Amino acid sequence: MCGIAGFSSFKVDYMSQREHWLKVLLNMNRVQKHRGPDEDGTMLTSSCGFAHVRLSILDLANGHQPMTAYQDQKMCAVVHNGEIYNMNEIKKELEAEGVTFRTTSDTEVILRAYMQYGESFVEKMNGIFASVIWDERRNKMFLFRDHLGVKPLFYTVNDNRIIFSSEMKGLFEYPGFTSVIDDNSLREVFGLGPAKTYGKGVFKDVYEVLPGHYLSFADGILKDHCYWNVKSQPHEDSREETVEKTAWLLEDSIKRQMESEETISTFLSGGVDSSLVTAVCADALREKGERLQTFSFDFEGNRQYFQANAFQPSQDRPWVEQMVTYCGSEHRYLECSNEKLAEYLYKAVDARCLPCMADVESSMLYFCSQVSQYSKAALTGECADEIFGGYPWFHKKEAFETDGFPWSADQSVRQSLLQEKWIRKLPMKEYAEEAYEKAVRETPCCTEDSPVEKRRREIAYLNLKWFMATLLDRMERTSTWYGLSARVPIADYRIIEYVWNVPWSVKCEDGIPKALLRRAGKGKVPDEVLWRKKSPYPKTYNPQYEALLADRLREEVLQDTSAPIRAFLDRKKAERFLNSPKDYGKPWYGQLMAGPQMIAYVLQINYWMKKYQIQIKL
């Protein structure tokens, strides 16, 4: 896990002001130092500059970056963030072709593979990565992002210049580039947030390399290239073959992602997803005479205040206890207080550079701060619901009949605190509809699909491109903020490619969510855990937390005339909302974000506008 940043221009000779541009690179490193606390490095040539901060996971002694190699006295250089899980196979292939290596790091595998195969090398990679290569032989820069966009890579281009960074805050360290938002930025925040349109960075002129894409930049011209996406085609394996292959892919992905010279741990909720990951890890470590570390999360007062509902039918702790006994792991129960949950709302904005998933994100940030004290690398069960059909909107009739994001269908909820003039000026409903329709149009179809199956593909594609992307962003930013490498083995692109075409009758047989995943896990975890009804990431039910947020909104926004979000809020609507928030129990994003999270999100937007000294240009 690392942070990368840099720039390139064909109009500027960076070496003519070497000290100035080295200082810019150092500043880009400084604001991303949390991503790589172990070491840092820079490189400057007349045409480009690279900056890198590193968390050492593999080849602790020799994996320094930026990394360079030469061919015909011309340099190729790379900065890389992430992990390549099939690096050993690629390395053997390269060695068989006469390539020699001086380190055991995956960074060198990327560099040598590029020099051997060109930019098509990325099609061979299995991992999570954001990598940038400067090729002096071709006077060309390439920006690569992994298949699912687990690792972030933002950029801006103008005046024959490209600036890139793992996090948006790095871009703003480049002289003359500042944090500006416009109409579309506001539509993203108020109309789509905490999601954002893929490819966009919300700030004006900020973009992200799309998942499964790479960019080439030469002579001031930027080109976008797609190297991967799901493909729709008939599924030819039998039910039994499908279960067997899915089981193999899952176990292979988990074991690949255990590669580390540091202690491996897992997040364990007691649900089927994290339990499967944990069980495979525990077995693999037990064979080496080692014991797995596991962590579970809950909130202060939940044992007292928890109320079962359709989204969260049961508490996690009894199931965690069962899995800890079953796996024999060294387990720690982590708990977050109301005060920490509210305090970390602002740190979560620092980590994401944007308003985010309110306390769903701030709690994960706090838990990662605790896990990082014991482990540098953790595997999670993220993304199983999006891939295997776990969410209610995969099954409910309303999702099939509604033209809109199924996790955020009601725009009126989002506008409930805004002034009428902004509701009119920012047609958020239309903006969200356009974003939704674009994704639906992009959905790869299969001529054999019935109308129902076609709609299922659209819902699945929306989940991959939107909902899963938001959760992956949450996991990546909250973990890296505390120097923790969080890995998501279920989100292996090979699993997604395969499961994408599995018929619904096998994927969710007998109407059981994630039935294929459960059958693939047979024998790995106890049956009662395997078939446990889905219970999502926990949230606090403590009424004191809601009261704490209400007090903060009054103090930090409604009573502070300098609060930037006051320009958008209707004070009377906000007061009515605070006086009766329990009347608003309907989630406005996903399953977990309802009344208290709306208050928290408003606080985050206000903090974000202050933090980045945002200029609004409408």
ZAMARGU-4260 file (C-alpha; in steps of 0.2 Angstrom, whole numbers, plus 5000, padded with zeros to 4 digits):
<rodrens>
0) 5000/5000/5000 | 5007/5017/4995 | 5003/5034/4989 | 5009/5040/4972 | 5009/5057/4963
5) 5017/5067/4950 | 5016/5077/4934 | 5022/5079/4916 | 5022/5093/4903 | 5029/5094/4886
10) 5030/5113/4888 | 5039/5115/4904 | 5058/5110/4908 | 5056/5105/4926 | 5075/5103/4928
15) 5077/5122/4924 | 5069/5125/4941 | 5074/5109/4950 | 5073/5114/4968 | 5056/5122/4965
20) 5048/5106/4957 | 5057/5095/4970 | 5048/5105/4983 | 5031/5102/4974 | 5034/5083/4974
25) 5039/5083/4992 | 5023/5093/4996 | 5013/5080/4986 | 5021/5066/4997 | 5018/5076/5013
30) 4999/5077/5011 | 4998/5058/5007 | 5011/5052/5020 | 4998/5042/5029 | 4997/5031/5014
35) 5015/5026/5016 | 5023/5029/5033 | 5038/5018/5030 | 5048/5028/5017 | 5046/5040/5003
40) 5055/5045/4987 | 5055/5057/4972 | 5061/5058/4954 | 5063/5073/4943 | 5067/5074/4924
45) 5065/5088/4912 | 5048/5081/4906 | 5040/5073/4922 | 5041/5072/4941 | 5036/5057/4952
50) 5033/5056/4971 | 5030/5041/4981 | 5026/5036/4999 | 5027/5018/5004 | 5020/5005/5017
55) 5031/4990/5016 | 5022/4974/5014 | 5033/4964/5001 | 5052/4966/4999 | 5054/4977/5014
60) 5072/4981/5010 | 5073/4983/4991 | 5056/4989/4985 | 5060/5007/4985 | 5051/5019/4973
65) 5051/5028/4961 | 5059/5013/4952 | 5069/5014/4936 | 5077/5003/4923 | 5086/5007/4907
70) 5085/5001/4889 | 5097/5008/4875 | 5102/5021/4888 | 5084/5027/4889 | 5075/5026/4906
75) 5058/5019/4911 | 5052/5023/4928 | 5037/5018/4938 | 5027/5023/4954 | 5015/5009/4960
80) 5002/5008/4973 | 4994/4991/4977 | 4998/4973/4976 | 5000/4961/4961 | 4993/4944/4967
85) 5000/4934/4952 | 5017/4942/4952 | 5026/4925/4954 | 5018/4918/4938 | 5022/4934/4928
90) 5039/4934/4935 | 5043/4916/4930 | 5036/4920/4912 | 5048/4935/4911 | 5063/4925/4917
95) 5059/4912/4904 | 5061/4926/4891 | 5078/4931/4898 | 5072/4945/4909 | 5083/4947/4925
100) 5077/4955/4942 | 5086/4964/4956 | 5072/4964/4969 | 5057/4953/4974 | 5044/4967/4974
105) 5029/4967/4963 | 5034/4985/4957 | 5048/4978/4947 | 5037/4965/4940 | 5026/4979/4933
110) 5041/4989/4926 | 5049/4974/4918 | 5032/4967/4911 | 5029/4984/4903 | 5046/4985/4896
115) 5044/4968/4889 | 5026/4968/4883 | 5021/4987/4882 | 5005/4994/4889 | 4996/4977/4885
120) 5005/4970/4900 | 4991/4976/4911 | 4980/4963/4904 | 4991/4950/4913 | 4989/4958/4930
125) 4978/4951/4944 | 4978/4963/4959 | 4973/4980/4965 | 4984/4993/4958 | 4986/5011/4952
130) 5003/5012/4943 | 5010/5026/4932 | 5025/5023/4920 | 5036/5036/4912 | 5044/5029/4896
135) 5058/5040/4890 | 5060/5029/4874 | 5043/5035/4868 | 5042/5052/4878 | 5025/5045/4885
140) 5017/5043/4901 | 5004/5029/4906 | 4992/5029/4920 | 4985/5011/4924 | 4971/5007/4936
145) 4965/4989/4942 | 4950/4980/4935 | 4938/4986/4948 | 4946/5002/4954 | 4950/4997/4971
150) 4965/5008/4971 | 4962/5026/4967 | 4970/5037/4954 | 4965/5055/4951 | 4971/5067/4938
155) 4968/5084/4930 | 4974/5089/4912 | 4976/5106/4904 | 4988/5117/4895 | 4998/5102/4889
160) 5001/5096/4907 | 4994/5081/4917 | 4995/5080/4936 | 4990/5064/4945 | 4989/5058/4963
165) 4982/5044/4973 | 4971/5056/4983 | 4964/5072/4977 | 4973/5083/4990 | 4989/5079/4981
170) 4983/5088/4965 | 4980/5104/4975 | 4999/5104/4979 | 5003/5108/4961 | 5006/5127/4959
175) 4990/5136/4952 | 4978/5121/4954 | 4965/5125/4967 | 4949/5117/4974 | 4934/5124/4965
180) 4917/5117/4963 | 4903/5121/4951 | 4885/5117/4948 | 4889/5099/4943 | 4899/5097/4959
185) 4884/5102/4970 | 4873/5090/4960 | 4885/5076/4964 | 4886/5080/4983 | 4868/5084/4985
190) 4860/5073/4972 | 4871/5057/4971 | 4882/5058/4987 | 4890/5048/4995 | 4892/5040/4978
195) 4899/5049/4964 | 4899/5047/4945 | 4913/5036/4940 | 4927/5045/4931 | 4923/5061/4940
200) 4932/5069/4956 | 4917/5081/4961 | 4930/5095/4961 | 4930/5105/4945 | 4942/5098/4932
205) 4947/5083/4943 | 4944/5066/4935 | 4949/5048/4940 | 4956/5034/4929 | 4941/5023/4926
210) 4942/5005/4933 | 4948/4993/4920 | 4956/5007/4910 | 4973/5016/4907 | 4977/5033/4900
215) 4992/5037/4888 | 4999/5055/4888 | 5011/5061/4874 | 5013/5078/4866 | 5000/5085/4877
220) 4987/5073/4870 | 4977/5062/4882 | 4969/5045/4876 | 4958/5033/4886 | 4960/5015/4884
225) 4948/5001/4891 | 4957/4984/4894 | 4943/4976/4904 | 4924/4975/4907 | 4912/4961/4911
230) 4906/4952/4895 | 4888/4944/4893 | 4888/4927/4886 | 4878/4911/4889 | 4884/4901/4904
235) 4888/4883/4899 | 4893/4875/4916 | 4881/4864/4925 | 4875/4869/4942 | 4887/4857/4951
240) 4902/4863/4940 | 4897/4881/4944 | 4897/4878/4962 | 4914/4869/4961 | 4922/4882/4950
245) 4916/4896/4961 | 4923/4887/4977 | 4940/4886/4968 | 4940/4904/4963 | 4936/4910/4980
250) 4949/4900/4989 | 4962/4904/4976 | 4959/4922/4977 | 4959/4922/4996 | 4976/4912/4997
255) 4984/4924/4984 | 4979/4939/4994 | 4987/4932/5010 | 5004/4935/5002 | 5013/4947/5014
260) 5029/4948/5024 | 5018/4956/5038 | 5005/4949/5050 | 4989/4944/5041 | 4972/4947/5049
265) 4954/4947/5044 | 4938/4957/5048 | 4925/4945/5055 | 4907/4950/5057 | 4900/4932/5058
270) 4891/4934/5042 | 4894/4922/5027 | 4906/4933/5018 | 4919/4937/5031 | 4917/4920/5039
275) 4922/4911/5023 | 4937/4923/5021 | 4942/4920/5039 | 4940/4901/5038 | 4951/4899/5023
280) 4964/4911/5030 | 4964/4902/5047 | 4966/4885/5039 | 4981/4891/5028 | 4990/4899/5043
285) 4986/4883/5054 | 4996/4873/5041 | 5011/4884/5044 | 5009/4883/5063 | 5002/4901/5064
290) 4987/4908/5072 | 4975/4920/5063 | 4971/4937/5070 | 4953/4942/5069 | 4943/4958/5073
295) 4925/4962/5075 | 4916/4979/5076 | 4901/4985/5086 | 4895/5001/5095 | 4893/5007/5113
300) 4876/5003/5119 | 4870/4992/5105 | 4867/4977/5117 | 4855/4988/5126 | 4847/4998/5112
305) 4847/4986/5097 | 4831/4983/5088 | 4829/4969/5075 | 4822/4975/5058 | 4821/4969/5040
310) 4839/4975/5036 | 4847/4969/5052 | 4838/4954/5059 | 4851/4950/5073 | 4866/4956/5082
315) 4883/4949/5076 | 4892/4945/5092 | 4885/4927/5095 | 4890/4923/5077 | 4907/4930/5079
320) 4910/4920/5095 | 4905/4904/5086 | 4917/4908/5071 | 4931/4912/5083 | 4929/4895/5092
325) 4927/4886/5075 | 4943/4894/5068 | 4953/4896/5084 | 4958/4913/5080 | 4966/4926/5091
330) 4951/4938/5092 | 4948/4956/5097 | 4931/4964/5100 | 4932/4982/5095 | 4919/4995/5101
335) 4916/5013/5095 | 4909/5026/5107 | 4896/5040/5102 | 4910/5053/5104 | 4922/5044/5093
340) 4909/5041/5080 | 4905/5059/5079 | 4923/5065/5080 | 4929/5053/5066 | 4915/5061/5054
345) 4928/5074/5050 | 4943/5063/5049 | 4933/5053/5037 | 4931/5068/5026 | 4950/5071/5027
350) 4953/5053/5022 | 4941/5053/5007 | 4943/5071/5002 | 4924/5072/5000 | 4909/5071/5011
355) 4906/5052/5013 | 4895/5038/5021 | 4893/5048/5037 | 4895/5037/5052 | 4895/5021/5041
360) 4912/5028/5036 | 4918/5036/5052 | 4916/5020/5062 | 4926/5010/5049 | 4939/5023/5050
365) 4940/5022/5069 | 4940/5003/5068 | 4955/5003/5056 | 4964/5015/5067 | 4963/5001/5080
370) 4967/4986/5069 | 4982/4995/5062 | 4990/4994/5079 | 4991/4975/5078 | 4992/4971/5059
375) 4997/4979/5043 | 4987/4969/5031 | 4969/4963/5033 | 4957/4953/5022 | 4938/4958/5022
380) 4922/4950/5015 | 4917/4966/5005 | 4908/4965/4988 | 4900/4948/4990 | 4882/4956/4990
385) 4885/4966/4974 | 4893/4951/4965 | 4882/4937/4971 | 4865/4946/4973 | 4864/4949/4992
390) 4855/4966/4993 | 4836/4967/4994 | 4835/4977/4978 | 4841/4962/4968 | 4825/4953/4974
395) 4811/4966/4976 | 4799/4970/4963 | 4800/4988/4965 | 4819/4988/4959 | 4813/4980/4943
400) 4800/4993/4940 | 4808/5009/4945 | 4820/5019/4934 | 4832/5025/4946 | 4846/5019/4958
405) 4838/5006/4969 | 4848/5011/4984 | 4843/5029/4983 | 4827/5030/4973 | 4818/5044/4982
410) 4826/5061/4978 | 4814/5071/4989 | 4823/5064/5005 | 4839/5072/4999 | 4831/5089/4996
415) 4822/5089/5012 | 4834/5102/5020 | 4838/5112/5005 | 4832/5130/5001 | 4819/5130/4987
420) 4830/5141/4976 | 4844/5127/4976 | 4831/5114/4972 | 4826/5124/4957 | 4844/5129/4952
425) 4851/5111/4954 | 4839/5099/4945 | 4846/5085/4955 | 4833/5072/4951 | 4836/5074/4932
430) 4855/5074/4935 | 4853/5057/4945 | 4842/5050/4931 | 4854/5054/4918 | 4868/5046/4928
435) 4857/5030/4930 | 4852/5029/4912 | 4870/5031/4906 | 4875/5016/4916 | 4859/5006/4910
440) 4864/5010/4892 | 4882/5003/4895 | 4876/4987/4903 | 4883/4972/4892 | 4868/4962/4886
445) 4867/4945/4879 | 4855/4941/4865 | 4848/4925/4874 | 4843/4936/4889 | 4824/4937/4893
450) 4817/4954/4898 | 4818/4949/4916 | 4836/4943/4915 | 4841/4959/4905 | 4834/4969/4920
455) 4844/4958/4932 | 4860/4962/4922 | 4856/4981/4923 | 4854/4980/4942 | 4870/4970/4944
460) 4879/4982/4933 | 4873/4997/4943 | 4879/4988/4958 | 4897/4985/4951 | 4899/5003/4944
465) 4891/5013/4958 | 4886/5005/4975 | 4901/4993/4975 | 4913/5007/4970 | 4907/5018/4984
470) 4910/5004/4997 | 4927/5000/4989 | 4932/5018/4991 | 4926/5018/5009 | 4937/5003/5013
475) 4952/5009/5004 | 4953/5027/5011 | 4948/5022/5029 | 4962/5008/5030 | 4976/5018/5021
480) 4973/5033/5032 | 4981/5022/5046 | 4993/5013/5036 | 4983/4997/5035 | 4982/4987/5018
485) 4964/4981/5017 | 4961/4967/5004 | 4945/4962/4996 | 4947/4944/4989 | 4929/4941/4984
490) 4931/4956/4972 | 4943/4946/4961 | 4940/4951/4943 | 4940/4932/4938 | 4926/4929/4951
495) 4916/4944/4944 | 4918/4938/4926 | 4912/4921/4930 | 4898/4925/4941 | 4892/4938/4930
500) 4885/4925/4918 | 4878/4913/4930 | 4859/4911/4928 | 4849/4919/4943 | 4841/4902/4946
505) 4859/4896/4951 | 4865/4912/4958 | 4851/4914/4970 | 4843/4897/4969 | 4825/4895/4978
510) 4826/4914/4980 | 4840/4913/4993 | 4851/4928/4992 | 4869/4923/4988 | 4864/4904/4987
515) 4879/4901/4975 | 4891/4908/4987 | 4884/4898/5001 | 4885/4882/4992 | 4903/4886/4987
520) 4907/4888/5005 | 4900/4871/5010 | 4912/4862/5022 | 4922/4878/5026 | 4911/4885/5039
525) 4897/4879/5050 | 4880/4877/5041 | 4871/4888/5053 | 4883/4902/5048 | 4883/4898/5030
530) 4864/4900/5029 | 4863/4914/5041 | 4851/4928/5035 | 4861/4943/5029 | 4864/4956/5042
535) 4874/4971/5035 | 4888/4981/5043 | 4882/4987/5060 | 4876/5004/5065 | 4873/5012/5081
540) 4855/5012/5089 | 4860/5023/5103 | 4848/5038/5104 | 4862/5048/5113 | 4872/5048/5096
545) 4857/5056/5087 | 4855/5069/5101 | 4874/5073/5099 | 4873/5076/5081 | 4858/5087/5083
550) 4868/5098/5095 | 4882/5099/5083 | 4872/5104/5069 | 4864/5118/5079 | 4880/5124/5085
555) 4892/5122/5070 | 4879/5126/5056 | 4863/5134/5062 | 4871/5146/5075 | 4887/5149/5065
560) 4884/5163/5052 | 4901/5158/5044 | 4896/5140/5041 | 4897/5138/5022 | 4883/5126/5020
565) 4871/5139/5027 | 4870/5146/5010 | 4861/5130/5004 | 4851/5125/5020 | 4833/5130/5024
570) 4834/5134/5042 | 4816/5131/5046 | 4816/5114/5037 | 4832/5110/5047 | 4824/5115/5064
575) 4808/5104/5060 | 4819/5090/5056 | 4829/5091/5072 | 4814/5092/5082 | 4807/5076/5075
580) 4820/5066/5066 | 4812/5049/5072 | 4798/5053/5059 | 4811/5050/5046 | 4816/5032/5047
585) 4817/5029/5028 | 4835/5026/5022 | 4840/5038/5009 | 4856/5029/5004 | 4858/5010/5005
590) 4851/5001/5020 | 4860/5010/5034 | 4859/5029/5030 | 4843/5037/5037 | 4839/5052/5049
595) 4854/5052/5060 | 4865/5050/5044 | 4857/5064/5035 | 4862/5076/5050 | 4880/5068/5049
600) 4881/5070/5030 | 4876/5089/5032 | 4890/5091/5045 | 4902/5083/5033 | 4898/5094/5019
605) 4900/5109/5030 | 4917/5103/5036 | 4923/5099/5018 | 4919/5116/5012 | 4929/5124/5026
610) 4943/5112/5025 | 4947/5114/5007 | 4943/5133/5007 | 4932/5129/4992 | 4928/5142/4979
615) 4911/5140/4971 | 4909/5145/4953 | 4892/5143/4946
</rodrens>
